Amino acid sequence: MTRNAPRPEVLRYTAFSSTPDGGNPAGVVLDASALDDSDMLAVAADLGYSESAFLTAPPEGLAGQEGRAYSIRYFSPKAEVPFCGHATIATAIALAERTGPGELVFATRAGAVPVDVAEEGGTVRATLTSVEPHLEKIADTDLTEALAALGWPAADLDPAFPPHVAFAGARHLVLAAATRTRLADLAYDFARLEALMHRLDLTTVQLVWRETATVFHVRNPFPVGGVVEDPATGAAAAAFGAYARELGLVPEDAVLTLHQGEDLGRPGELTVTLRSGDPRVRVSGTGTRIS
């Protein structure tokens, strides 16, 4: 920590699961005002979670009720990331346990992200609304390199899901497996994929397999964050929702269920809601404190 700065209280929450052994753990620092960038990175590295979130006072002009609007930053063990969905959900639930459910607003590097926290039958559930998303095609040479790093033959891709880079706060390469077996068999070249992701400014690679019209299984390699795989990825879920809608793979109005973490032994469930006339994507899930 910086000289003379007290060590912050670091909370540990999991997102997208109602039990501590599921979903994606995140560190949460509700008052990071005494920390600089190196301090935040050190806390995140010490925890070793895919991301940790750090709150400070909101910038001028940020909408939201007094005491329910914040600036938020996210650090992986290796670097800062512009937006992190699971750490946003975890932070919102941590705040709701102290100040009650309701609306929160977070100023992220990607833009303002509102979060609604509600209690449903004794379970706290948070819903974030993404910044406006967009898609871009990936060059054939970059796709070839991604598949080589993953060890996936091109024939193992689902032709109904064209590879794209999708953004809803952070950039994710979306690749769809043709079978659940292909998705389950993940043993990739860490350094090779990391190098490609740095060059393309990717946060994760969103690997998906479609079970039904609205149910998907997903996995997220995250070598640029120093993590082999992210157990539940809210930012990628938002990006995938935008991708699926824009390419006509799901209706304009749809509720998608994403299962993630099963192959890691940390099952989680992410709900992605698309609304006609609103380009933003809503991602919701439960969460709980890790003792």
C-alpha positions as CSV (number, residue, x, y, z in Angstrom):
1,M,0.0,0.0,0.0
2,T,1.1,3.6,-0.4
3,R,3.1,5.0,2.5
4,N,1.0,5.7,5.6
5,A,-2.2,4.5,3.9
6,P,-4.3,2.0,6.0
7,R,-4.8,-1.4,4.5
8,P,-8.3,-1.4,2.9
9,E,-11.0,-3.9,3.8
10,V,-11.2,-6.4,1.0
11,L,-14.5,-8.3,0.8
12,R,-14.8,-11.5,-1.1
13,Y,-18.0,-12.2,-3.0
14,T,-19.0,-14.7,-5.7
15,A,-21.3,-13.6,-8.6
16,F,-23.8,-15.6,-10.7
17,S,-24.3,-18.2,-7.9
18,S,-26.1,-18.3,-4.6
19,T,-23.5,-20.5,-3.0
20,P,-19.9,-19.6,-2.3
21,D,-18.5,-22.6,-4.2
22,G,-20.1,-21.6,-7.5
23,G,-19.9,-18.7,-9.9
24,N,-17.0,-16.3,-10.2
25,P,-15.3,-14.9,-7.1
26,A,-14.3,-11.2,-7.0
27,G,-12.6,-9.0,-4.5
28,V,-14.5,-5.9,-3.5
29,V,-13.1,-2.8,-1.9
30,L,-15.9,-0.4,-1.0
31,D,-13.6,2.5,-0.2
32,A,-10.5,2.7,-2.4
33,S,-9.9,6.4,-2.0
34,A,-6.5,5.9,-0.4
35,L,-5.2,3.5,-3.0
36,D,-3.3,4.3,-6.2
37,D,-3.1,2.1,-9.3
38,S,-0.2,0.0,-8.0
39,D,-2.0,-0.6,-4.7
40,M,-5.2,-1.8,-6.6
41,L,-3.1,-4.1,-8.8
42,A,-1.3,-5.5,-5.7
43,V,-4.6,-6.3,-4.0
44,A,-6.0,-8.0,-7.1
45,A,-2.8,-10.0,-7.6
46,D,-2.8,-11.0,-3.9
47,L,-6.3,-12.3,-4.2
48,G,-5.7,-14.0,-7.5
49,Y,-9.3,-13.8,-8.6
50,S,-10.0,-13.0,-12.3
51,E,-11.0,-9.4,-11.2
52,S,-11.4,-7.2,-8.2
53,A,-13.4,-4.0,-8.0
54,F,-12.5,-0.8,-6.3
55,L,-14.9,2.0,-5.5
56,T,-14.3,5.7,-5.1
57,A,-16.5,8.9,-5.2
58,P,-18.5,9.4,-8.4
59,P,-17.4,11.9,-11.0
60,E,-19.4,15.2,-11.4
61,G,-22.5,14.8,-13.5
62,L,-23.0,11.0,-12.9
63,A,-26.7,10.3,-12.6
64,G,-27.9,8.4,-9.5
65,Q,-29.1,9.1,-6.0
66,E,-26.6,10.4,-3.5
67,G,-24.8,7.6,-1.8
68,R,-25.8,5.2,-4.5
69,A,-23.5,6.3,-7.3
70,Y,-19.7,5.5,-7.5
71,S,-16.7,5.4,-9.7
72,I,-15.5,1.8,-10.1
73,R,-12.3,0.3,-11.4
74,Y,-11.5,-3.3,-12.1
75,F,-8.1,-5.0,-11.9
76,S,-7.1,-8.6,-12.8
77,P,-3.9,-10.0,-11.3
78,K,-2.0,-8.6,-14.2
79,A,-3.7,-5.4,-15.4
80,E,-6.6,-3.1,-15.3
81,V,-9.7,-3.9,-17.4
82,P,-12.2,-1.4,-18.7
83,F,-15.3,-3.3,-17.5
84,C,-16.1,-6.5,-15.6
85,G,-19.6,-7.8,-15.2
86,H,-19.1,-10.3,-12.4
87,A,-17.3,-7.9,-10.2
88,T,-20.0,-5.3,-10.9
89,I,-22.7,-7.8,-9.8
90,A,-20.6,-8.8,-6.7
91,T,-20.1,-5.1,-5.7
92,A,-23.8,-4.3,-6.2
93,I,-24.8,-7.1,-3.9
94,A,-22.2,-6.1,-1.3
95,L,-23.5,-2.6,-1.3
96,A,-27.1,-3.8,-1.2
97,E,-26.4,-5.8,2.0
98,R,-25.3,-2.5,3.6
99,T,-27.7,0.1,2.1
100,G,-30.6,-2.0,0.9
101,P,-31.8,-3.0,-2.6
102,G,-32.5,-0.5,-5.3
103,E,-30.8,1.4,-8.1
104,L,-27.1,2.0,-8.2
105,V,-24.9,3.7,-10.9
106,F,-21.3,2.9,-11.6
107,A,-19.0,5.1,-13.6
108,T,-16.7,2.7,-15.5
109,R,-13.9,3.3,-18.0
110,A,-16.4,2.1,-20.6
111,G,-19.2,4.4,-19.5
112,A,-22.0,4.6,-17.0
113,V,-23.5,1.3,-15.9
114,P,-26.7,1.2,-13.9
115,V,-27.4,-1.8,-11.7
116,D,-30.8,-2.7,-10.1
117,V,-30.6,-4.9,-7.0
118,A,-33.7,-6.7,-5.8
119,E,-34.6,-9.3,-3.2
120,E,-36.6,-12.2,-4.6
121,G,-37.7,-14.8,-2.0
122,G,-34.8,-14.1,0.3
123,T,-32.3,-14.2,-2.6
124,V,-30.5,-11.0,-3.7
125,R,-30.3,-10.6,-7.4
126,A,-28.5,-7.8,-9.4
127,T,-29.1,-6.7,-13.0
128,L,-26.6,-4.5,-14.8
129,T,-27.4,-2.7,-18.0
130,S,-24.5,-2.5,-20.4
131,V,-23.2,0.4,-22.4
132,E,-24.2,0.4,-26.1
133,P,-22.7,-2.6,-27.8
134,H,-21.2,-3.1,-31.2
135,L,-19.7,-5.9,-33.4
136,E,-16.8,-6.2,-35.8
137,K,-15.6,-8.9,-38.0
138,I,-12.3,-10.7,-37.3
139,A,-9.7,-11.0,-40.1
140,D,-9.2,-14.5,-41.5
141,T,-5.6,-14.5,-40.4
142,D,-6.5,-13.6,-36.8
143,L,-9.2,-16.3,-36.7
144,T,-6.7,-18.8,-37.9
145,E,-4.3,-17.8,-35.2
146,A,-7.0,-18.0,-32.5
147,L,-8.0,-21.5,-33.5
148,A,-4.4,-22.6,-33.6
149,A,-3.8,-21.2,-30.1
150,L,-6.9,-23.0,-28.9
151,G,-6.0,-26.2,-30.7
152,W,-9.5,-26.2,-32.4
153,P,-9.9,-27.4,-36.0
154,A,-12.0,-25.0,-38.0
155,A,-14.4,-27.9,-38.7
156,D,-15.2,-27.9,-35.0
157,L,-16.9,-24.5,-35.2
158,D,-20.7,-24.1,-35.5
159,P,-21.2,-22.6,-39.0
160,A,-24.4,-20.9,-37.7
161,F,-22.4,-18.6,-35.5
162,P,-19.9,-16.5,-37.5
163,P,-16.8,-15.5,-35.5
164,H,-16.9,-11.8,-34.5
165,V,-15.4,-9.5,-31.9
166,A,-18.3,-8.2,-29.7
167,F,-18.2,-5.3,-27.3
168,A,-20.6,-4.3,-24.5
169,G,-18.0,-2.6,-22.2
170,A,-15.0,-4.8,-23.2
171,R,-14.0,-6.7,-26.3
172,H,-14.5,-10.4,-26.6
173,L,-13.9,-12.8,-29.5
174,V,-17.0,-15.0,-29.9
175,L,-16.4,-18.5,-31.2
176,A,-19.1,-21.2,-31.2
177,A,-18.3,-24.9,-30.8
178,A,-20.4,-27.4,-32.8
179,T,-20.6,-29.8,-29.9
180,R,-20.6,-29.8,-26.1
181,T,-17.6,-32.2,-26.3
182,R,-15.6,-29.7,-28.2
183,L,-16.4,-27.0,-25.6
184,A,-15.5,-29.3,-22.8
185,D,-12.1,-30.1,-24.2
186,L,-10.1,-26.9,-23.6
187,A,-6.4,-27.1,-23.3
188,Y,-4.9,-24.1,-25.1
189,D,-1.5,-22.4,-25.7
190,F,-1.6,-19.8,-23.0
191,A,1.3,-17.6,-24.3
192,R,0.1,-17.8,-27.9
193,L,-3.5,-16.9,-27.2
194,E,-2.4,-14.1,-24.8
195,A,-0.2,-12.5,-27.5
196,L,-3.1,-12.5,-30.0
197,M,-5.5,-11.1,-27.5
198,H,-3.1,-8.2,-26.6
199,R,-2.8,-7.4,-30.3
200,L,-6.5,-7.4,-30.8
201,D,-7.3,-5.7,-27.4
202,L,-9.5,-8.6,-26.3
203,T,-10.5,-9.1,-22.7
204,T,-11.6,-12.8,-23.0
205,V,-12.5,-15.3,-25.7
206,Q,-16.2,-16.2,-25.4
207,L,-16.5,-19.9,-26.4
208,V,-20.2,-21.0,-26.7
209,W,-22.2,-24.0,-27.5
210,R,-26.0,-23.8,-28.1
211,E,-28.1,-26.3,-26.2
212,T,-31.5,-24.9,-27.1
213,A,-32.9,-21.8,-28.8
214,T,-32.3,-19.8,-25.6
215,V,-29.9,-21.9,-23.5
216,F,-26.1,-21.8,-24.0
217,H,-23.0,-23.2,-22.3
218,V,-20.0,-20.9,-22.3
219,R,-16.3,-20.8,-21.3
220,N,-13.9,-17.9,-21.2
221,P,-10.1,-18.2,-21.5
222,F,-8.5,-15.1,-19.9
223,P,-4.7,-15.3,-20.3
224,V,-4.3,-11.5,-20.6
225,G,-5.6,-11.3,-17.0
226,G,-3.2,-14.0,-15.8
227,V,-6.1,-16.4,-15.4
228,V,-6.4,-19.6,-17.5
229,E,-10.2,-19.4,-17.4
230,D,-12.8,-17.1,-16.0
231,P,-15.6,-19.0,-14.2
232,A,-18.5,-16.6,-15.0
233,T,-18.1,-13.6,-17.2
234,G,-20.8,-10.9,-17.2
235,A,-19.1,-8.6,-19.7
236,A,-18.8,-11.4,-22.2
237,A,-22.4,-12.4,-21.6
238,A,-23.5,-8.9,-22.5
239,A,-21.3,-8.9,-25.6
240,F,-22.7,-12.3,-26.6
241,G,-26.3,-11.1,-26.2
242,A,-25.6,-8.2,-28.5
243,Y,-23.8,-10.5,-31.0
244,A,-26.6,-13.1,-31.0
245,R,-29.3,-10.4,-31.5
246,E,-27.5,-8.4,-34.2
247,L,-26.8,-11.5,-36.3
248,G,-30.5,-12.7,-35.9
249,L,-29.6,-15.8,-33.9
250,V,-32.2,-14.9,-31.3
251,P,-35.2,-12.6,-31.3
252,E,-35.1,-8.9,-30.6
253,D,-36.9,-9.6,-27.4
254,A,-35.3,-12.5,-25.7
255,V,-34.2,-14.0,-22.3
256,L,-31.1,-16.1,-22.7
257,T,-29.6,-18.5,-20.1
258,L,-25.9,-19.0,-20.0
259,H,-24.4,-21.8,-18.0
260,Q,-20.7,-21.3,-17.2
261,G,-18.2,-22.8,-14.8
262,E,-19.5,-26.4,-15.0
263,D,-16.2,-27.6,-16.5
264,L,-14.3,-25.9,-13.7
265,G,-16.4,-27.2,-10.9
266,R,-17.8,-23.7,-10.1
267,P,-21.2,-23.8,-11.8
268,G,-22.9,-20.5,-12.4
269,E,-25.9,-19.1,-14.3
270,L,-26.1,-15.8,-16.1
271,T,-29.4,-14.4,-17.4
272,V,-29.1,-12.1,-20.5
273,T,-32.2,-10.0,-21.4
274,L,-32.7,-8.3,-24.7
275,R,-35.3,-5.7,-25.3
276,S,-36.6,-4.5,-28.6
277,G,-35.8,-0.9,-29.2
278,D,-33.0,-0.8,-26.7
279,P,-29.5,-1.7,-28.0
280,R,-28.2,-2.2,-24.5
281,V,-28.0,-5.6,-22.9
282,R,-29.0,-6.6,-19.4
283,V,-27.1,-9.3,-17.4
284,S,-28.4,-10.5,-14.1
285,G,-27.5,-13.1,-11.5
286,T,-27.4,-13.9,-7.8
287,G,-24.3,-13.6,-5.6
288,T,-23.2,-14.2,-2.1
289,R,-20.3,-13.4,0.3
290,I,-17.5,-15.8,0.6
291,S,-16.6,-16.3,4.2
